[in-house]
Amino acid sequence: MEIQTYYRALMRNMMLIVILVSLAPLLLISALNEYRFENSYREKVNAHLMEVVQKHQQGITMFLNDKLAYVVNLASSVSYNQIKDETYLNQKLTILQKSYMGVFVDLGVVDDQGVQVAYAGAFKLEKADYGQTEWFKKAINRNYYISDVFLGLRRQPHFIITVRQKHEGKDWIFRATIDFEVFNALVENVHIGQTGSAFIINKDAEFQTKPRLGSNLSQEFLQKFISSHHFLDASEKNKSVESDNIFITPIKGKSIGDREISVGKVNYAGRDILYLTTPLKDKEWILVYQQEDADAFSDLNQTRNLSIIILVIGGIGIIVMAFLLSRKMVAYIKKADKGKEMMNEQVIEAGKLASVGELASGIAHEINNPIAIMVEEAGWIGDLLDEEDLVQCQNLEEFRRALNQIKTQGGRCKEITHKLLSFARKSDFSVREVLINEIIAEIVSISKQRAKYSKVKIVMQLDPELPKVGASPSEMQQVLLNLINNAIDAIGSGGGNIEITSRRDGAFVTIDVADTGQGIPDAMVNRIFDPFFTTKPVGKGTGLGLSICYGIIKKMGGDITLDSRVGVGTTFHVHLPVPKSEHHNHQ
């Protein structure tokens, strides 16, 4: 349980390190680029809008100046008596309407008391008295005057252009009415995006044109809006103004000659609105361009959203890769730790086997001495039986049979202990020329008892003409014993056959160890000689036997291969090089 907790903590820490190292630079670069790009983009959008508003302001100013210039020219080019003639006035109105596409609605001549003495137009305004109107009071004191938009006697929105002249020492006013719809269309002509629109207000916060998309702006808002701008005294310029639901923040201004354009942002009713303002008509009117911030910077917002999506997808990818990489690395560490643990167990097991080998060697040596004495004594008794006159003894033949049996079995015990002693002596790893068939026969004799117990039949087909090969006898015993034991394990308890063949194969002597076991799947064949890889159940094998065999044979200059089919069996081929002298003789 503790080791699993350790691996989970290791994986978590590795994931955090990979994620932090990967995401930190990405986030920093993204934030820096976002900041610089947003500032640059906002400046360019603001500059573009300022240029649009400036051109529109110039267009409106040219429109008003052009109409004013014509009215001034007309008033100064004719006499009072001539211009108050309504027939002449109607002729001029007709010419103006044709030339200016209906911009001029009507014309009138007003005396110094505010009474209209001559009129040309569609409304019944003859003898109209303007003496108490606001526009007349201002116009009579100015050489020329452009009024605010008002309803007047005709009860329709309009504004007038006036020129003051003198006749016989008295002032008189020539007035022309401008079509409000034409002027309003001119102002509405500037619009960008879905919410961009322009309108004009006066210094009293009264609309002089209608916003293209309408306006829900309250009078309180417009008054606060005006008070935050340059249309008042210098001490009141560019101050943030705040009320219950209004917050106006000037951003920047641009002076163009005697004109000034201001850019700011308004928070009105929970919406951020970008605005640009510039004065008109000697700062009596304010041209306002407004657009919702989200609309004006929609491309910026889309780019930001796309960047966030890419960043999120990249972050998810980094997290997934960190998880997979950490899991894989932890799996490698776990495998290495397991291999290390198994290696430690193998070292311990090797120590135990060495001790067992030494013990077996000692026991075999000790048993060998009494067996030798037994065999000698049996021979001595046989000699005594031959010397004594025991012809009449009825059991003489039985005695002789028993002594022969003792000698035979004693010889067999001596042979077994001799082989056990030979296998247990692992200290001789020197390579010398050996007859491989003798080593095979010796190992088979040792393995027969285990094979018999497992119902396995071992069959040898050895070529008697094989040349000697250079090998370490003890290491070859280890290789062959390992292959035979693996074959017995592969066959299992159901019984089967092991066929051991030796043959000459060109420059090699080949030993084939074939079994009738279950076979090895193709996916495992390429890994069968890897250290710690085993096809046996957990606890039944260390995965080092074939790896050690592979190393031994390679060290001798040979090779070890295998053929296997699932359900048929497996054959291991051990190839040992023939000495050059034997190879030459064979040729």
C-alpha positions in Angstrom: 0.0 0.0 0.0 2.8 2.4 0.9 4.7 1.7 -2.4 1.5 2.5 -4.4 1.1 5.7 -2.5 4.8 6.5 -3.3 4.3 5.9 -7.1 1.1 8.0 -7.1 2.9 10.9 -5.4 5.8 10.5 -7.8 3.4 10.6 -10.8 1.6 13.6 -9.4 4.8 15.6 -8.9 6.1 14.7 -12.3 2.9 15.9 -13.9 3.0 19.2 -12.0 6.5 19.9 -13.0 5.9 19.1 -16.7 2.7 21.2 -16.7 4.3 24.2 -14.9 7.4 24.1 -17.1 5.3 23.9 -20.3 2.4 26.2 -19.4 4.3 29.0 -17.6 6.1 30.4 -20.7 3.0 29.9 -22.8 0.9 31.9 -20.4 3.4 34.6 -20.0 3.9 35.0 -23.8 0.2 34.9 -24.4 -0.5 37.5 -21.8 2.3 39.8 -23.1 1.1 39.5 -26.7 -2.5 40.0 -25.7 -1.6 43.2 -23.8 0.5 44.6 -26.6 -1.9 43.6 -29.4 -5.0 44.9 -27.6 -3.4 48.3 -26.9 -2.2 48.6 -30.5 -5.5 47.4 -31.9 -7.5 49.9 -29.7 -5.3 52.7 -30.8 -5.8 51.9 -34.5 -9.6 51.6 -34.1 -9.7 54.9 -32.2 -7.6 56.6 -34.8 -9.8 55.3 -37.6 -13.0 56.5 -35.8 -11.4 59.9 -35.1 -10.6 60.2 -38.8 -14.1 59.2 -39.8 -15.7 61.7 -37.3 -13.3 64.4 -38.4 -14.3 64.0 -42.1 -17.9 63.9 -41.2 -17.6 67.0 -39.1 -15.9 68.7 -42.0 -18.7 67.6 -44.3 -21.4 69.0 -42.0 -19.5 72.2 -41.5 -19.1 72.6 -45.3 -22.9 71.9 -45.7 -23.8 74.6 -43.3 -21.2 77.1 -44.6 -22.3 76.5 -48.2 -25.9 77.2 -47.3 -25.0 80.2 -45.2 -22.8 81.6 -48.0 -25.6 81.4 -50.5 -28.1 83.1 -48.1 -25.5 85.8 -47.4 -24.8 86.3 -51.1 -28.5 86.5 -52.0 -29.3 89.0 -49.2 -26.4 91.2 -50.1 -26.9 91.2 -53.8 -30.4 92.6 -53.9 -32.2 95.6 -52.4 -34.7 95.4 -49.5 -37.6 96.4 -51.8 -36.6 93.8 -54.3 -36.3 90.9 -51.9 -39.5 91.6 -50.0 -41.4 91.1 -53.3 -43.0 87.7 -52.8 -43.0 87.0 -56.6 -39.2 87.5 -56.7 -38.8 85.5 -53.5 -40.8 82.6 -54.9 -38.6 82.6 -58.0 -35.4 82.4 -55.9 -36.9 79.6 -53.7 -37.7 77.6 -56.9 -34.2 78.1 -58.1 -32.7 77.1 -54.7 -34.9 74.0 -54.4 -33.8 72.8 -57.9 -30.2 73.5 -57.3 -30.0 72.0 -53.8 -32.4 69.1 -54.2 -35.0 70.5 -51.8 -32.6 71.4 -49.0 -34.2 74.9 -48.7 -37.8 74.6 -47.5 -38.9 78.3 -47.5 -37.6 81.9 -47.5 -38.7 84.9 -45.5 -38.0 88.6 -44.9 -38.4 89.8 -41.3 -38.4 93.4 -40.1 -36.7 94.8 -37.0 -39.8 94.1 -35.0 -39.9 90.4 -35.8 -42.8 90.6 -38.3 -42.4 88.6 -41.5 -43.1 91.1 -44.3 -42.5 88.6 -47.1 -42.7 84.8 -47.4 -42.1 82.2 -50.0 -42.9 78.5 -49.1 -45.6 75.9 -48.5 -46.6 77.0 -45.1 -49.1 79.9 -44.2 -46.5 82.1 -42.4 -47.3 85.4 -44.0 -47.2 88.2 -41.4 -46.0 85.7 -38.8 -44.7 87.5 -35.7 -41.3 86.2 -34.4 -40.6 89.1 -32.1 -40.6 87.0 -29.0 -38.9 83.9 -30.3 -35.4 82.9 -29.2 -34.0 82.7 -32.6 -35.1 86.2 -33.6 -33.6 87.7 -30.4 -30.2 86.2 -31.3 -30.4 86.8 -35.1 -31.2 90.5 -34.8 -28.0 91.0 -32.9 -25.7 89.0 -35.3 -24.7 89.5 -38.9 -25.6 85.9 -39.6 -27.0 83.1 -37.4 -27.7 79.4 -37.6 -30.4 78.4 -35.1 -30.9 75.2 -33.1 -33.5 72.7 -34.3 -37.0 73.8 -33.2 -40.7 73.2 -34.0 -41.8 76.8 -34.4 -45.2 77.8 -35.8 -45.2 75.0 -38.3 -44.9 72.4 -35.5 -42.2 70.4 -37.4 -38.5 70.1 -36.6 -36.4 72.5 -38.6 -33.6 75.1 -38.3 -33.0 78.4 -40.0 -30.1 80.4 -41.4 -30.4 84.2 -41.1 -28.5 87.2 -42.5 -28.9 90.7 -41.0 -29.1 93.7 -43.4 -29.9 97.4 -43.1 -32.4 99.5 -45.0 -33.0 103.2 -44.3 -31.2 102.9 -40.9 -33.3 99.9 -39.8 -32.2 96.2 -39.5 -34.0 93.6 -41.4 -33.4 89.8 -41.5 -33.4 87.5 -44.5 -34.1 83.9 -43.3 -34.0 80.5 -45.0 -35.3 77.3 -43.6 -33.2 74.1 -44.0 -35.0 70.7 -44.5 -34.5 68.8 -41.3 -34.8 65.3 -43.0 -32.0 66.1 -45.5 -29.8 67.4 -42.7 -30.6 64.5 -40.5 -29.7 62.0 -43.3 -26.4 63.8 -43.7 -25.6 63.3 -40.0 -26.8 59.7 -40.0 -24.5 58.9 -43.0 -21.7 57.9 -40.6 -22.2 54.5 -39.1 -19.9 51.5 -38.6 -20.8 48.1 -37.4 -24.2 47.2 -36.0 -24.4 49.8 -33.3 -22.4 52.7 -34.6 -24.4 56.0 -35.1 -24.0 59.7 -35.0 -26.3 62.5 -33.8 -26.1 66.2 -32.8 -27.1 67.8 -29.5 -26.9 71.4 -28.4 -25.4 72.8 -25.2 -28.7 72.3 -23.5 -28.5 68.5 -24.2 -31.4 68.7 -26.7 -31.2 66.5 -29.8 -30.7 68.4 -33.1 -30.9 65.1 -35.1 -32.3 61.7 -34.5 -29.9 58.8 -33.7 -30.0 56.1 -36.5 -30.9 53.4 -34.0 -32.8 55.6 -31.6 -31.5 56.5 -28.1 -32.6 55.7 -24.6 -30.2 58.3 -23.2 -31.8 60.3 -20.5 -31.6 64.0 -20.1 -29.6 63.5 -17.0 -27.1 61.4 -18.9 -26.7 64.0 -21.7 -26.2 66.8 -19.2 -23.5 64.8 -17.4 -22.0 63.9 -20.8 -21.8 67.6 -21.8 -20.3 68.6 -18.5 -17.4 66.2 -18.9 -16.3 67.8 -22.2 -14.4 70.7 -23.5 -17.5 72.7 -24.4 -17.4 74.4 -20.9 -14.6 76.3 -19.2 -11.0 74.9 -19.3 -11.2 74.0 -15.6 -14.1 71.6 -16.4 -12.4 69.7 -19.2 -11.8 66.0 -19.2 -13.1 65.3 -15.7 -14.7 61.9 -14.9 -18.4 62.4 -14.0 -20.3 59.8 -12.0 -23.9 59.5 -11.1 -26.1 56.5 -10.1 -25.9 54.6 -13.4 -23.5 56.7 -15.4 -19.8 56.8 -15.5 -18.0 58.8 -18.2 -14.3 58.5 -18.6 -12.5 60.6 -21.3 -9.7 58.6 -23.0 -7.9 61.0 -25.3 -8.4 64.1 -27.4 -7.1 65.3 -30.8 -6.8 68.9 -31.9 -7.2 69.7 -35.5 -6.8 73.4 -36.0 -9.5 75.1 -34.0 -11.4 71.8 -33.8 -11.0 69.1 -31.2 -12.1 65.5 -31.2 -12.5 63.7 -27.9 -12.6 59.9 -27.4 -14.0 58.3 -24.3 -16.0 55.5 -22.9 -19.4 55.6 -21.2 -20.9 53.1 -18.9 -24.6 53.6 -19.2 -27.1 51.1 -17.9 -24.5 48.4 -17.6 -23.2 48.8 -21.1 -19.8 50.1 -22.2 -20.3 52.6 -25.0 -17.4 54.1 -27.0 -18.0 57.7 -28.0 -16.3 60.4 -30.0 -17.3 64.1 -29.9 -16.4 67.2 -31.8 -17.9 70.8 -31.7 -20.0 72.3 -34.5 -21.3 75.8 -35.3 -18.9 77.7 -33.0 -19.3 75.1 -30.2 -23.0 75.5 -30.0 -23.6 72.0 -31.3 -21.9 68.8 -30.4 -21.5 66.0 -33.0 -21.5 62.7 -31.1 -20.6 59.3 -32.6 -21.4 56.4 -30.4 -20.8 52.6 -30.7 -21.0 49.8 -28.2 -17.5 48.8 -27.2 -18.1 45.1 -27.9 -19.2 46.0 -31.4 -16.3 48.4 -32.1 -13.8 45.9 -31.0 -15.6 42.7 -32.1 -12.6 41.5 -34.1 -10.4 42.0 -31.1 -12.9 40.1 -28.9 -13.1 37.3 -31.5 -9.3 37.1 -31.7 -9.1 37.0 -27.9 -11.8 34.3 -27.7 -10.0 32.3 -30.3 -6.7 32.7 -28.5 -8.3 31.5 -25.3 -9.8 28.5 -27.0 -6.4 27.6 -28.5 -4.7 28.2 -25.2 -7.3 26.0 -23.4 -6.9 23.2 -26.1 -3.1 23.5 -25.8 -3.3 23.4 -22.0 -5.5 20.3 -22.2 -3.0 18.8 -24.6 -0.1 19.6 -22.3 -2.0 18.1 -19.3 -2.9 15.0 -21.2 0.7 14.6 -22.5 2.0 15.3 -19.0 -0.3 12.6 -17.6 0.7 10.0 -20.3 4.4 10.8 -20.1 4.4 10.7 -16.3 2.5 7.5 -16.2 4.9 5.9 -18.7 7.9 7.1 -16.8 6.5 5.9 -13.5 5.8 2.5 -15.2 9.4 2.4 -16.3 10.5 3.2 -12.8 8.2 0.5 -11.4 9.6 -2.0 -13.9 13.1 -1.0 -13.0 12.4 -1.2 -9.3 10.7 -4.6 -9.8 13.7 -5.8 -11.9 16.1 -4.6 -9.2 14.0 -6.4 -6.6 14.0 -9.6 -8.7 17.8 -9.2 -9.2 18.3 -9.0 -5.5 16.2 -12.1 -5.1 18.2 -13.7 -7.8 21.4 -12.9 -6.1 20.0 -14.3 -2.9 18.8 -17.4 -4.8 22.2 -17.7 -6.4 23.8 -17.7 -3.0 21.4 -20.3 -1.8 22.1 -22.4 -4.9 25.9 -22.1 -4.4 25.4 -23.2 -0.8 23.3 -26.1 -2.0 25.9 -27.0 -4.6 28.6 -27.0 -2.0 26.4 -29.1 0.3 25.6 -31.5 -2.5 29.3 -31.7 -3.4 30.2 -32.5 0.2 27.4 -35.0 0.6 28.3 -36.7 -2.7 31.9 -36.9 -1.6 31.0 -38.4 1.8 28.6 -40.9 0.3 31.1 -41.9 -2.4 33.6 -43.2 0.3 31.3 -45.7 2.0 29.9 -46.8 -1.4 33.5 -47.5 -2.5 34.0 -49.5 0.7 30.7 -51.4 0.1 31.8 -52.3 -3.4 35.2 -53.4 -2.2 33.8 -55.5 0.6 31.3 -57.2 -1.7 34.2 -58.2 -4.0 36.0 -59.5 -1.0 33.1 -61.6 0.1 32.8 -63.0 -3.4 36.5 -63.9 -3.3 35.9 -65.7 0.0 33.0 -67.6 -1.4 35.2 -68.8 -4.2 37.9 -70.0 -1.8 35.6 -71.9 0.7 34.2 -75.3 -0.1 30.5 -74.4 -0.1 29.4 -76.8 -2.7 26.8 -78.3 -0.5 25.4 -74.9 0.5 21.9 -74.6 -0.9 22.0 -70.7 -0.9 25.4 -70.3 -2.7 23.9 -69.1 -5.9 21.6 -66.6 -4.0 24.7 -65.3 -2.2 26.5 -64.8 -5.4 23.4 -63.0 -7.0 23.0 -60.7 -4.0 26.7 -59.8 -4.1 26.5 -59.0 -7.8 23.5 -56.9 -7.2 25.3 -55.0 -4.4 28.3 -54.4 -6.7 26.0 -53.3 -9.6 24.0 -50.9 -7.5 27.0 -49.6 -5.7 28.6 -48.8 -9.1 25.5 -47.0 -10.1 25.6 -44.9 -6.9 29.2 -44.1 -7.6 28.4 -43.0 -11.1 25.5 -40.8 -9.9 27.7 -39.1 -7.2 30.4 -38.7 -9.8 28.1 -36.8 -12.1 26.7 -34.8 -9.3 30.2 -33.8 -8.2 31.0 -32.9 -11.8 27.9 -30.6 -12.2 28.4 -29.0 -8.8 32.0 -27.9 -9.6 31.2 -24.5 -11.2 34.6 -23.0 -10.9 35.9 -24.3 -14.2 34.7 -21.9 -16.9 37.6 -22.3 -19.2 36.9 -23.0 -22.9 38.3 -26.2 -24.3 37.5 -28.6 -27.0 34.8 -31.0 -25.9 32.5 -33.7 -27.4 29.1 -32.1 -27.2 27.3 -35.5 -27.3 28.9 -36.6 -24.0 27.7 -33.4 -22.2 24.2 -34.0 -23.7 24.1 -37.6 -22.5 25.3 -36.6 -19.0 22.6 -33.9 -18.6 19.9 -36.2 -19.9 20.9 -38.8 -17.3 20.5 -36.2 -14.6 17.1 -35.0 -15.9 15.6 -38.4 -16.5 14.2 -38.7 -13.1 12.3 -35.4 -13.2 11.1 -36.2 -16.7 9.8 -39.5 -15.7 7.9 -37.9 -12.8 6.3 -35.4 -15.2 5.4 -38.2 -17.7 7.9 -36.8 -20.3 9.9 -39.0 -22.6 13.3 -37.7 -23.6 14.6 -39.0 -27.0 18.1 -38.4 -28.2 19.2 -38.4 -31.8 22.9 -37.6 -31.7 25.3 -37.6 -34.7 28.3 -39.8 -33.7 30.5 -38.1 -36.3 30.4 -34.6 -34.7 33.7 -32.8 -34.3 34.8 -31.4 -31.1 33.8 -27.8 -30.3 35.3 -25.1 -28.1 33.1 -24.7 -25.0 33.1 -24.5 -21.3 31.7 -27.9 -20.1 30.1 -26.5 -16.9 28.4 -23.6 -18.8 27.2 -26.0 -21.5 25.8 -28.2 -18.8 24.0 -25.1 -17.4 22.6 -24.2 -20.8 21.3 -27.7 -21.7 19.9 -28.3 -18.2 18.0 -25.0 -18.4 16.6 -25.8 -21.9 15.5 -29.3 -20.8 13.9 -28.0 -17.6 12.0 -25.3 -19.6 10.8 -27.9 -22.0 9.5 -30.1 -19.1 7.8 -27.0 -17.7 6.2 -26.1 -21.1 4.8 -29.7 -21.5 3.3 -29.6 -18.0 1.7 -32.5 -16.2 -0.2 -33.9 -19.2 2.9 -35.6 -20.5 4.7 -35.3 -23.8 8.0 -35.7 -25.6 11.4 -33.9 -25.7 13.6 -34.6 -28.7 17.3 -33.7 -28.5 19.2 -33.7 -31.7 22.8 -32.9 -32.5 24.0 -32.3 -36.1 26.7 -30.7 -38.2 25.5 -27.5 -39.9 28.3 -26.1 -42.0 30.7 -24.2 -39.7 28.5 -24.9 -36.7 27.5 -27.8 -34.5 23.8 -27.4 -33.8 21.9 -28.8 -30.9 18.0 -28.9 -31.2 15.9 -29.2 -28.1 12.3 -29.7 -29.2 9.2 -30.1 -27.0 5.5 -30.8 -27.5 4.4 -28.0 -25.2 1.9 -25.2 -25.7 4.3 -23.0 -27.8 5.1 -19.3 -27.4 2.9 -16.6 -29.0 4.5 -14.5 -31.8 4.2 -11.3 -29.7 6.5 -12.8 -27.1 9.1 -14.5 -29.3 11.1 -11.4 -29.8 11.3 -10.8 -26.1 12.0 -14.3 -24.9 15.7 -13.7 -24.3 15.1 -10.3 -22.5 16.2 -10.3 -18.8 13.3 -10.8 -16.4 10.9 -11.7 -19.2 9.1 -15.0 -18.6 6.1 -16.8 -19.9 5.7 -18.8 -16.7 3.1 -17.9 -14.0 4.1 -15.4 -11.3 6.4 -16.9 -8.8 7.3 -19.8 -11.1 10.2 -18.1 -13.0 12.7 -15.3 -12.7 13.0 -14.5 -16.4 16.8 -14.9 -16.2 17.4 -18.5 -17.3 17.2 -17.9 -21.1 18.9 -14.6 -20.8 21.9 -16.2 -19.1 21.9 -19.0 -21.7 21.9 -16.5 -24.5 24.9 -14.7 -22.9 26.8 -17.9 -22.4 26.4 -19.0 -26.1 27.2 -15.6 -27.4 30.3 -15.5 -25.3 31.4 -18.8 -26.9 30.9 -17.2 -30.4 27.7 -19.0 -31.1 24.0 -18.2 -31.3 20.7 -19.4 -29.9 17.4 -19.2 -31.8 14.0 -20.7 -31.6 11.0 -21.7 -33.6 7.6 -21.9 -32.0 4.0 -22.5 -32.9 1.2 -22.2 -30.4 -0.4 -25.5 -29.7 2.4 -27.4 -31.5 5.6 -26.8 -29.5 8.9 -25.0 -29.4 12.3 -25.9 -30.7 15.5 -24.1 -29.4 18.6 -24.2 -31.7 22.0 -23.9 -30.1 24.7 -23.1 -32.7 28.3 -23.6 -31.6 31.2 -22.8 -33.9 33.5 -25.6 -35.1 37.2 -24.9 -34.6 39.0 -23.8 -37.8 41.1 -27.0 -37.8 38.0 -29.2 -37.7 36.3 -27.1 -40.2 39.3 -27.4 -42.6 39.4 -31.2 -42.2 35.6 -31.4 -42.8 36.1 -29.6 -46.1 
